[in-house]
Every structure is written in C-alpha cells, then in structure tokens.
Amino acid sequence: MRIGDYRVRYEVDDENQRVQILQCKHRKDVFYPTLTLPL
C-alpha cells in the first residue's frame, strides 16, 4: 500500500478480522528483491 512517500506492507487475517502491519518505510528505503533466473 502506498501512503504518500511511504510504503506499507501488511497481512490480513480474515478469520480474526485483523490487519497486521509488517513494515512501514520511506519509499527510498524499501528493498525490492530482484528476481534471478538460471541461465
């Protein structure tokens, strides 16, 4: 989820009707893993 210049990672638990915030960071600090494919 984007909130201004921040990115929020969250997890939804439908059974217990809860949302857990996993990470909230400025967009310049967010790590986007790269996908590496075998050659």
mmCIF entry with sequence, helices, sheets and N, C-alpha, C, O atoms, coordinates in Angstrom:
data_MODEL
# 
_entry.id   MODEL 
# 
_entity.id                         1 
_entity.type                       polymer 
_entity.pdbx_number_of_molecules   1 
# 
_entity_poly.entity_id                      1 
_entity_poly.type                           'polypeptide(L)' 
_entity_poly.nstd_linkage                   no 
_entity_poly.nstd_monomer                   no 
_entity_poly.pdbx_seq_one_letter_code       MRIGDYRVRYEVDDENQRVQILQCKHRKDVFYPTLTLPL 
_entity_poly.pdbx_seq_one_letter_code_can   MRIGDYRVRYEVDDENQRVQILQCKHRKDVFYPTLTLPL 
_entity_poly.pdbx_strand_id                 A 
# 
loop_
_entity_poly_seq.entity_id 
_entity_poly_seq.num 
_entity_poly_seq.mon_id 
_entity_poly_seq.hetero 
1 1  MET n 
1 2  ARG n 
1 3  ILE n 
1 4  GLY n 
1 5  ASP n 
1 6  TYR n 
1 7  ARG n 
1 8  VAL n 
1 9  ARG n 
1 10 TYR n 
1 11 GLU n 
1 12 VAL n 
1 13 ASP n 
1 14 ASP n 
1 15 GLU n 
1 16 ASN n 
1 17 GLN n 
1 18 ARG n 
1 19 VAL n 
1 20 GLN n 
1 21 ILE n 
1 22 LEU n 
1 23 GLN n 
1 24 CYS n 
1 25 LYS n 
1 26 HIS n 
1 27 ARG n 
1 28 LYS n 
1 29 ASP n 
1 30 VAL n 
1 31 PHE n 
1 32 TYR n 
1 33 PRO n 
1 34 THR n 
1 35 LEU n 
1 36 THR n 
1 37 LEU n 
1 38 PRO n 
1 39 LEU n 
# 
_struct_asym.id          A 
_struct_asym.entity_id   1 
# 
_struct_conf.conf_type_id            HELX_P 
_struct_conf.id                      HELX_P1 
_struct_conf.pdbx_PDB_helix_id       AA1 
_struct_conf.beg_label_comp_id       ARG 
_struct_conf.beg_label_asym_id       A 
_struct_conf.beg_label_seq_id        27 
_struct_conf.pdbx_beg_PDB_ins_code   ? 
_struct_conf.end_label_comp_id       ASP 
_struct_conf.end_label_asym_id       A 
_struct_conf.end_label_seq_id        29 
_struct_conf.pdbx_end_PDB_ins_code   ? 
_struct_conf.beg_auth_comp_id        ARG 
_struct_conf.beg_auth_asym_id        A 
_struct_conf.beg_auth_seq_id         27 
_struct_conf.end_auth_comp_id        ASP 
_struct_conf.end_auth_asym_id        A 
_struct_conf.end_auth_seq_id         29 
_struct_conf.pdbx_PDB_helix_class    5 
_struct_conf.details                 ? 
_struct_conf.pdbx_PDB_helix_length   3 
# 
_struct_conf_type.id          HELX_P 
_struct_conf_type.criteria    ? 
_struct_conf_type.reference   ? 
# 
_struct_sheet.id               AA1 
_struct_sheet.type             ? 
_struct_sheet.number_strands   3 
_struct_sheet.details          ? 
# 
loop_
_struct_sheet_order.sheet_id 
_struct_sheet_order.range_id_1 
_struct_sheet_order.range_id_2 
_struct_sheet_order.offset 
_struct_sheet_order.sense 
AA1 1 2 ? anti-parallel 
AA1 2 3 ? anti-parallel 
# 
loop_
_struct_sheet_range.sheet_id 
_struct_sheet_range.id 
_struct_sheet_range.beg_label_comp_id 
_struct_sheet_range.beg_label_asym_id 
_struct_sheet_range.beg_label_seq_id 
_struct_sheet_range.pdbx_beg_PDB_ins_code 
_struct_sheet_range.end_label_comp_id 
_struct_sheet_range.end_label_asym_id 
_struct_sheet_range.end_label_seq_id 
_struct_sheet_range.pdbx_end_PDB_ins_code 
_struct_sheet_range.beg_auth_comp_id 
_struct_sheet_range.beg_auth_asym_id 
_struct_sheet_range.beg_auth_seq_id 
_struct_sheet_range.end_auth_comp_id 
_struct_sheet_range.end_auth_asym_id 
_struct_sheet_range.end_auth_seq_id 
AA1 1 ARG A 2  ? ILE A 3  ? ARG A 2  ILE A 3  
AA1 2 TYR A 6  ? ASP A 13 ? TYR A 6  ASP A 13 
AA1 3 ARG A 18 ? HIS A 26 ? ARG A 18 HIS A 26 
# 
loop_
_atom_site.group_PDB 
_atom_site.id 
_atom_site.type_symbol 
_atom_site.label_atom_id 
_atom_site.label_alt_id 
_atom_site.label_comp_id 
_atom_site.label_asym_id 
_atom_site.label_entity_id 
_atom_site.label_seq_id 
_atom_site.pdbx_PDB_ins_code 
_atom_site.Cartn_x 
_atom_site.Cartn_y 
_atom_site.Cartn_z 
_atom_site.occupancy 
_atom_site.B_iso_or_equiv 
_atom_site.pdbx_formal_charge 
_atom_site.auth_seq_id 
_atom_site.auth_comp_id 
_atom_site.auth_asym_id 
_atom_site.auth_atom_id 
_atom_site.pdbx_PDB_model_num 
ATOM 1   N N  . MET A 1 1  ? 0.858   -1.160  0.000   1.00 0.00 ? 1  MET A N  1 
ATOM 2   C CA . MET A 1 1  ? 0.000   0.000   0.000   1.00 0.00 ? 1  MET A CA 1 
ATOM 3   C C  . MET A 1 1  ? 0.906   1.226   0.000   1.00 0.00 ? 1  MET A C  1 
ATOM 4   O O  . MET A 1 1  ? 1.930   1.242   0.684   1.00 0.00 ? 1  MET A O  1 
ATOM 5   N N  . ARG A 1 2  ? 0.540   2.241   -0.755  1.00 0.00 ? 2  ARG A N  1 
ATOM 6   C CA . ARG A 1 2  ? 1.296   3.488   -0.788  1.00 0.00 ? 2  ARG A CA 1 
ATOM 7   C C  . ARG A 1 2  ? 0.559   4.537   0.027   1.00 0.00 ? 2  ARG A C  1 
ATOM 8   O O  . ARG A 1 2  ? -0.656  4.701   -0.088  1.00 0.00 ? 2  ARG A O  1 
ATOM 9   N N  . ILE A 1 3  ? 1.320   5.242   0.850   1.00 0.00 ? 3  ILE A N  1 
ATOM 10  C CA . ILE A 1 3  ? 0.778   6.367   1.613   1.00 0.00 ? 3  ILE A CA 1 
ATOM 11  C C  . ILE A 1 3  ? 1.768   7.507   1.429   1.00 0.00 ? 3  ILE A C  1 
ATOM 12  O O  . ILE A 1 3  ? 2.775   7.577   2.134   1.00 0.00 ? 3  ILE A O  1 
ATOM 13  N N  . GLY A 1 4  ? 1.489   8.399   0.489   1.00 0.00 ? 4  GLY A N  1 
ATOM 14  C CA . GLY A 1 4  ? 2.434   9.467   0.181   1.00 0.00 ? 4  GLY A CA 1 
ATOM 15  C C  . GLY A 1 4  ? 3.748   8.878   -0.285  1.00 0.00 ? 4  GLY A C  1 
ATOM 16  O O  . GLY A 1 4  ? 3.776   8.091   -1.232  1.00 0.00 ? 4  GLY A O  1 
ATOM 17  N N  . ASP A 1 5  ? 4.840   9.250   0.372   1.00 0.00 ? 5  ASP A N  1 
ATOM 18  C CA . ASP A 1 5  ? 6.159   8.736   0.026   1.00 0.00 ? 5  ASP A CA 1 
ATOM 19  C C  . ASP A 1 5  ? 6.508   7.483   0.805   1.00 0.00 ? 5  ASP A C  1 
ATOM 20  O O  . ASP A 1 5  ? 7.652   7.029   0.761   1.00 0.00 ? 5  ASP A O  1 
ATOM 21  N N  . TYR A 1 6  ? 5.551   6.918   1.515   1.00 0.00 ? 6  TYR A N  1 
ATOM 22  C CA . TYR A 1 6  ? 5.816   5.733   2.335   1.00 0.00 ? 6  TYR A CA 1 
ATOM 23  C C  . TYR A 1 6  ? 5.152   4.505   1.735   1.00 0.00 ? 6  TYR A C  1 
ATOM 24  O O  . TYR A 1 6  ? 4.144   4.601   1.035   1.00 0.00 ? 6  TYR A O  1 
ATOM 25  N N  . ARG A 1 7  ? 5.734   3.357   2.021   1.00 0.00 ? 7  ARG A N  1 
ATOM 26  C CA . ARG A 1 7  ? 5.186   2.079   1.580   1.00 0.00 ? 7  ARG A CA 1 
ATOM 27  C C  . ARG A 1 7  ? 4.892   1.243   2.817   1.00 0.00 ? 7  ARG A C  1 
ATOM 28  O O  . ARG A 1 7  ? 5.709   1.166   3.735   1.00 0.00 ? 7  ARG A O  1 
ATOM 29  N N  . VAL A 1 8  ? 3.728   0.623   2.834   1.00 0.00 ? 8  VAL A N  1 
ATOM 30  C CA . VAL A 1 8  ? 3.307   -0.183  3.981   1.00 0.00 ? 8  VAL A CA 1 
ATOM 31  C C  . VAL A 1 8  ? 3.073   -1.609  3.510   1.00 0.00 ? 8  VAL A C  1 
ATOM 32  O O  . VAL A 1 8  ? 2.336   -1.841  2.551   1.00 0.00 ? 8  VAL A O  1 
ATOM 33  N N  . ARG A 1 9  ? 3.705   -2.568  4.190   1.00 0.00 ? 9  ARG A N  1 
ATOM 34  C CA . ARG A 1 9  ? 3.438   -3.986  3.950   1.00 0.00 ? 9  ARG A CA 1 
ATOM 35  C C  . ARG A 1 9  ? 2.559   -4.460  5.091   1.00 0.00 ? 9  ARG A C  1 
ATOM 36  O O  . ARG A 1 9  ? 2.816   -4.154  6.255   1.00 0.00 ? 9  ARG A O  1 
ATOM 37  N N  . TYR A 1 10 ? 1.520   -5.208  4.750   1.00 0.00 ? 10 TYR A N  1 
ATOM 38  C CA . TYR A 1 10 ? 0.588   -5.659  5.775   1.00 0.00 ? 10 TYR A CA 1 
ATOM 39  C C  . TYR A 1 10 ? 0.100   -7.056  5.464   1.00 0.00 ? 10 TYR A C  1 
ATOM 40  O O  . TYR A 1 10 ? 0.247   -7.557  4.349   1.00 0.00 ? 10 TYR A O  1 
ATOM 41  N N  . GLU A 1 11 ? -0.485  -7.673  6.476   1.00 0.00 ? 11 GLU A N  1 
ATOM 42  C CA . GLU A 1 11 ? -1.031  -9.024  6.358   1.00 0.00 ? 11 GLU A CA 1 
ATOM 43  C C  . GLU A 1 11 ? -2.451  -9.000  6.899   1.00 0.00 ? 11 GLU A C  1 
ATOM 44  O O  . GLU A 1 11 ? -2.703  -8.448  7.970   1.00 0.00 ? 11 GLU A O  1 
ATOM 45  N N  . VAL A 1 12 ? -3.381  -9.600  6.158   1.00 0.00 ? 12 VAL A N  1 
ATOM 46  C CA . VAL A 1 12 ? -4.788  -9.617  6.564   1.00 0.00 ? 12 VAL A CA 1 
ATOM 47  C C  . VAL A 1 12 ? -5.145  -10.998 7.094   1.00 0.00 ? 12 VAL A C  1 
ATOM 48  O O  . VAL A 1 12 ? -4.890  -12.012 6.444   1.00 0.00 ? 12 VAL A O  1 
ATOM 49  N N  . ASP A 1 13 ? -5.738  -11.023 8.284   1.00 0.00 ? 13 ASP A N  1 
ATOM 50  C CA . ASP A 1 13 ? -6.234  -12.260 8.896   1.00 0.00 ? 13 ASP A CA 1 
ATOM 51  C C  . ASP A 1 13 ? -7.755  -12.171 8.872   1.00 0.00 ? 13 ASP A C  1 
ATOM 52  O O  . ASP A 1 13 ? -8.367  -11.601 9.776   1.00 0.00 ? 13 ASP A O  1 
ATOM 53  N N  . ASP A 1 14 ? -8.357  -12.737 7.834   1.00 0.00 ? 14 ASP A N  1 
ATOM 54  C CA . ASP A 1 14 ? -9.813  -12.650 7.663   1.00 0.00 ? 14 ASP A CA 1 
ATOM 55  C C  . ASP A 1 14 ? -10.571 -13.357 8.780   1.00 0.00 ? 14 ASP A C  1 
ATOM 56  O O  . ASP A 1 14 ? -11.615 -12.886 9.229   1.00 0.00 ? 14 ASP A O  1 
ATOM 57  N N  . GLU A 1 15 ? -10.042 -14.481 9.219   1.00 0.00 ? 15 GLU A N  1 
ATOM 58  C CA . GLU A 1 15 ? -10.729 -15.265 10.240  1.00 0.00 ? 15 GLU A CA 1 
ATOM 59  C C  . GLU A 1 15 ? -10.912 -14.477 11.538  1.00 0.00 ? 15 GLU A C  1 
ATOM 60  O O  . GLU A 1 15 ? -11.980 -14.517 12.149  1.00 0.00 ? 15 GLU A O  1 
ATOM 61  N N  . ASN A 1 16 ? -9.871  -13.763 11.954  1.00 0.00 ? 16 ASN A N  1 
ATOM 62  C CA . ASN A 1 16 ? -9.937  -12.989 13.198  1.00 0.00 ? 16 ASN A CA 1 
ATOM 63  C C  . ASN A 1 16 ? -10.214 -11.509 12.958  1.00 0.00 ? 16 ASN A C  1 
ATOM 64  O O  . ASN A 1 16 ? -10.217 -10.718 13.901  1.00 0.00 ? 16 ASN A O  1 
ATOM 65  N N  . GLN A 1 17 ? -10.443 -11.135 11.712  1.00 0.00 ? 17 GLN A N  1 
ATOM 66  C CA . GLN A 1 17 ? -10.726 -9.754  11.315  1.00 0.00 ? 17 GLN A CA 1 
ATOM 67  C C  . GLN A 1 17 ? -9.657  -8.798  11.844  1.00 0.00 ? 17 GLN A C  1 
ATOM 68  O O  . GLN A 1 17 ? -9.951  -7.827  12.541  1.00 0.00 ? 17 GLN A O  1 
ATOM 69  N N  . ARG A 1 18 ? -8.398  -9.108  11.487  1.00 0.00 ? 18 ARG A N  1 
ATOM 70  C CA . ARG A 1 18 ? -7.269  -8.280  11.915  1.00 0.00 ? 18 ARG A CA 1 
ATOM 71  C C  . ARG A 1 18 ? -6.382  -7.950  10.725  1.00 0.00 ? 18 ARG A C  1 
ATOM 72  O O  . ARG A 1 18 ? -6.290  -8.709  9.761   1.00 0.00 ? 18 ARG A O  1 
ATOM 73  N N  . VAL A 1 19 ? -5.741  -6.810  10.819  1.00 0.00 ? 19 VAL A N  1 
ATOM 74  C CA . VAL A 1 19 ? -4.723  -6.415  9.848   1.00 0.00 ? 19 VAL A CA 1 
ATOM 75  C C  . VAL A 1 19 ? -3.452  -6.160  10.643  1.00 0.00 ? 19 VAL A C  1 
ATOM 76  O O  . VAL A 1 19 ? -3.446  -5.369  11.586  1.00 0.00 ? 19 VAL A O  1 
ATOM 77  N N  . GLN A 1 20 ? -2.378  -6.835  10.254  1.00 0.00 ? 20 GLN A N  1 
ATOM 78  C CA . GLN A 1 20 ? -1.102  -6.673  10.949  1.00 0.00 ? 20 GLN A CA 1 
ATOM 79  C C  . GLN A 1 20 ? -0.156  -5.899  10.039  1.00 0.00 ? 20 GLN A C  1 
ATOM 80  O O  . GLN A 1 20 ? 0.072   -6.289  8.894   1.00 0.00 ? 20 GLN A O  1 
ATOM 81  N N  . ILE A 1 21 ? 0.395   -4.798  10.554  1.00 0.00 ? 21 ILE A N  1 
ATOM 82  C CA . ILE A 1 21 ? 1.369   -4.009  9.811   1.00 0.00 ? 21 ILE A CA 1 
ATOM 83  C C  . ILE A 1 21 ? 2.720   -4.691  9.951   1.00 0.00 ? 21 ILE A C  1 
ATOM 84  O O  . ILE A 1 21 ? 3.212   -4.882  11.063  1.00 0.00 ? 21 ILE A O  1 
ATOM 85  N N  . LEU A 1 22 ? 3.323   -5.058  8.818   1.00 0.00 ? 22 LEU A N  1 
ATOM 86  C CA . LEU A 1 22 ? 4.606   -5.751  8.827   1.00 0.00 ? 22 LEU A CA 1 
ATOM 87  C C  . LEU A 1 22 ? 5.772   -4.785  8.680   1.00 0.00 ? 22 LEU A C  1 
ATOM 88  O O  . LEU A 1 22 ? 6.831   -4.984  9.276   1.00 0.00 ? 22 LEU A O  1 
ATOM 89  N N  . GLN A 1 23 ? 5.575   -3.737  7.884   1.00 0.00 ? 23 GLN A N  1 
ATOM 90  C CA . GLN A 1 23 ? 6.669   -2.813  7.615   1.00 0.00 ? 23 GLN A CA 1 
ATOM 91  C C  . GLN A 1 23 ? 6.099   -1.504  7.097   1.00 0.00 ? 23 GLN A C  1 
ATOM 92  O O  . GLN A 1 23 ? 5.147   -1.496  6.317   1.00 0.00 ? 23 GLN A O  1 
ATOM 93  N N  . CYS A 1 24 ? 6.685   -0.401  7.534   1.00 0.00 ? 24 CYS A N  1 
ATOM 94  C CA . CYS A 1 24 ? 6.315   0.921   7.041   1.00 0.00 ? 24 CYS A CA 1 
ATOM 95  C C  . CYS A 1 24 ? 7.609   1.702   6.878   1.00 0.00 ? 24 CYS A C  1 
ATOM 96  O O  . CYS A 1 24 ? 8.271   2.032   7.862   1.00 0.00 ? 24 CYS A O  1 
ATOM 97  N N  . LYS A 1 25 ? 7.973   2.001   5.617   1.00 0.00 ? 25 LYS A N  1 
ATOM 98  C CA . LYS A 1 25 ? 9.241   2.676   5.348   1.00 0.00 ? 25 LYS A CA 1 
ATOM 99  C C  . LYS A 1 25 ? 9.069   3.707   4.242   1.00 0.00 ? 25 LYS A C  1 
ATOM 100 O O  . LYS A 1 25 ? 8.150   3.629   3.426   1.00 0.00 ? 25 LYS A O  1 
ATOM 101 N N  . HIS A 1 26 ? 9.987   4.681   4.239   1.00 0.00 ? 26 HIS A N  1 
ATOM 102 C CA . HIS A 1 26 ? 10.032  5.650   3.155   1.00 0.00 ? 26 HIS A CA 1 
ATOM 103 C C  . HIS A 1 26 ? 10.379  4.907   1.875   1.00 0.00 ? 26 HIS A C  1 
ATOM 104 O O  . HIS A 1 26 ? 11.144  3.943   1.904   1.00 0.00 ? 26 HIS A O  1 
ATOM 105 N N  . ARG A 1 27 ? 9.828   5.342   0.765   1.00 0.00 ? 27 ARG A N  1 
ATOM 106 C CA . ARG A 1 27 ? 9.995   4.593   -0.484  1.00 0.00 ? 27 ARG A CA 1 
ATOM 107 C C  . ARG A 1 27 ? 11.447  4.427   -0.901  1.00 0.00 ? 27 ARG A C  1 
ATOM 108 O O  . ARG A 1 27 ? 11.782  3.447   -1.566  1.00 0.00 ? 27 ARG A O  1 
ATOM 109 N N  . LYS A 1 28 ? 12.330  5.369   -0.525  1.00 0.00 ? 28 LYS A N  1 
ATOM 110 C CA . LYS A 1 28 ? 13.744  5.234   -0.892  1.00 0.00 ? 28 LYS A CA 1 
ATOM 111 C C  . LYS A 1 28 ? 14.440  4.142   -0.091  1.00 0.00 ? 28 LYS A C  1 
ATOM 112 O O  . LYS A 1 28 ? 15.510  3.675   -0.481  1.00 0.00 ? 28 LYS A O  1 
ATOM 113 N N  . ASP A 1 29 ? 13.843  3.730   1.026   1.00 0.00 ? 29 ASP A N  1 
ATOM 114 C CA . ASP A 1 29 ? 14.458  2.726   1.891   1.00 0.00 ? 29 ASP A CA 1 
ATOM 115 C C  . ASP A 1 29 ? 13.866  1.336   1.723   1.00 0.00 ? 29 ASP A C  1 
ATOM 116 O O  . ASP A 1 29 ? 14.330  0.384   2.351   1.00 0.00 ? 29 ASP A O  1 
ATOM 117 N N  . VAL A 1 30 ? 12.846  1.210   0.884   1.00 0.00 ? 30 VAL A N  1 
ATOM 118 C CA . VAL A 1 30 ? 12.193  -0.090  0.717   1.00 0.00 ? 30 VAL A CA 1 
ATOM 119 C C  . VAL A 1 30 ? 13.050  -0.970  -0.180  1.00 0.00 ? 30 VAL A C  1 
ATOM 120 O O  . VAL A 1 30 ? 13.529  -0.535  -1.227  1.00 0.00 ? 30 VAL A O  1 
ATOM 121 N N  . PHE A 1 31 ? 13.232  -2.195  0.242   1.00 0.00 ? 31 PHE A N  1 
ATOM 122 C CA . PHE A 1 31 ? 14.023  -3.158  -0.522  1.00 0.00 ? 31 PHE A CA 1 
ATOM 123 C C  . PHE A 1 31 ? 13.102  -3.960  -1.414  1.00 0.00 ? 31 PHE A C  1 
ATOM 124 O O  . PHE A 1 31 ? 12.185  -4.624  -0.931  1.00 0.00 ? 31 PHE A O  1 
ATOM 125 N N  . TYR A 1 32 ? 13.339  -3.902  -2.712  1.00 0.00 ? 32 TYR A N  1 
ATOM 126 C CA . TYR A 1 32 ? 12.591  -4.712  -3.657  1.00 0.00 ? 32 TYR A CA 1 
ATOM 127 C C  . TYR A 1 32 ? 13.507  -5.834  -4.127  1.00 0.00 ? 32 TYR A C  1 
ATOM 128 O O  . TYR A 1 32 ? 14.453  -5.583  -4.873  1.00 0.00 ? 32 TYR A O  1 
ATOM 129 N N  . PRO A 1 33 ? 13.245  -7.062  -3.706  1.00 0.00 ? 33 PRO A N  1 
ATOM 130 C CA . PRO A 1 33 ? 14.124  -8.158  -4.130  1.00 0.00 ? 33 PRO A CA 1 
ATOM 131 C C  . PRO A 1 33 ? 14.079  -8.334  -5.648  1.00 0.00 ? 33 PRO A C  1 
ATOM 132 O O  . PRO A 1 33 ? 13.031  -8.173  -6.274  1.00 0.00 ? 33 PRO A O  1 
ATOM 133 N N  . THR A 1 34 ? 15.221  -8.664  -6.220  1.00 0.00 ? 34 THR A N  1 
ATOM 134 C CA . THR A 1 34 ? 15.272  -8.879  -7.660  1.00 0.00 ? 34 THR A CA 1 
ATOM 135 C C  . THR A 1 34 ? 15.104  -10.355 -7.958  1.00 0.00 ? 34 THR A C  1 
ATOM 136 O O  . THR A 1 34 ? 15.568  -11.216 -7.210  1.00 0.00 ? 34 THR A O  1 
ATOM 137 N N  . LEU A 1 35 ? 14.452  -10.623 -9.032  1.00 0.00 ? 35 LEU A N  1 
ATOM 138 C CA . LEU A 1 35 ? 14.224  -11.995 -9.460  1.00 0.00 ? 35 LEU A CA 1 
ATOM 139 C C  . LEU A 1 35 ? 15.404  -12.430 -10.315 1.00 0.00 ? 35 LEU A C  1 
ATOM 140 O O  . LEU A 1 35 ? 15.709  -11.792 -11.322 1.00 0.00 ? 35 LEU A O  1 
ATOM 141 N N  . THR A 1 36 ? 16.066  -13.502 -9.925  1.00 0.00 ? 36 THR A N  1 
ATOM 142 C CA . THR A 1 36 ? 17.169  -14.023 -10.722 1.00 0.00 ? 36 THR A CA 1 
ATOM 143 C C  . THR A 1 36 ? 16.749  -15.357 -11.311 1.00 0.00 ? 36 THR A C  1 
ATOM 144 O O  . THR A 1 36 ? 16.231  -16.233 -10.619 1.00 0.00 ? 36 THR A O  1 
ATOM 145 N N  . LEU A 1 37 ? 16.980  -15.483 -12.573 1.00 0.00 ? 37 LEU A N  1 
ATOM 146 C CA . LEU A 1 37 ? 16.616  -16.701 -13.285 1.00 0.00 ? 37 LEU A CA 1 
ATOM 147 C C  . LEU A 1 37 ? 17.884  -17.450 -13.677 1.00 0.00 ? 37 LEU A C  1 
ATOM 148 O O  . LEU A 1 37 ? 18.880  -16.829 -14.050 1.00 0.00 ? 37 LEU A O  1 
ATOM 149 N N  . PRO A 1 38 ? 17.856  -18.768 -13.597 1.00 0.00 ? 38 PRO A N  1 
ATOM 150 C CA . PRO A 1 38 ? 19.040  -19.530 -14.015 1.00 0.00 ? 38 PRO A CA 1 
ATOM 151 C C  . PRO A 1 38 ? 19.268  -19.390 -15.518 1.00 0.00 ? 38 PRO A C  1 
ATOM 152 O O  . PRO A 1 38 ? 18.322  -19.287 -16.299 1.00 0.00 ? 38 PRO A O  1 
ATOM 153 N N  . LEU A 1 39 ? 20.528  -19.389 -15.900 1.00 0.00 ? 39 LEU A N  1 
ATOM 154 C CA . LEU A 1 39 ? 20.875  -19.272 -17.332 1.00 0.00 ? 39 LEU A CA 1 
ATOM 155 C C  . LEU A 1 39 ? 20.861  -20.612 -18.010 1.00 0.00 ? 39 LEU A C  1 
ATOM 156 O O  . LEU A 1 39 ? 21.128  -20.700 -19.208 1.00 0.00 ? 39 LEU A O  1 
# 
